[in-house]
């Protein structure tokens, strides 16, 4: 069976490191699917789920708040400031943060505040979507 080594790294820690048969994640221009021996690629990724089919037949989910993807024929590296294992996602905390971002959006005083609130809201919406997808696949 062909495999590819996958590393998902946040600013604080290594979130996942192991062999996989397939990786899917939200690329800047759409969903990306990566198999072993993929053509080399470097691109930005959007907030969303990284889904990893492990060599053992299991599946790992990791939420990333955007970042950079590097693909080499034998290795995939996902670098993100924020990456959270699917099992560690907290829906109550994400909903509370989303409510705060919505309030900040309503109270934005200038374009910078508006852009920051919109960005936070987009990341939190992606996190909640990833959480629902993770729970739906368990």
Beta strands, then each sheet from edge to edge (+ up, - down):
strand 1: 4-9
strand 2: 14-27
strand 3: 30-35
strand 4: 41-54
strand 5: 59-72
strand 6: 75-79
strand 7: 83-85
sheet 1: 3+ 2- 1+ 6+ 5- 4+
sheet 2: 3+ 2- 1+ 6+ 5- 7+
end
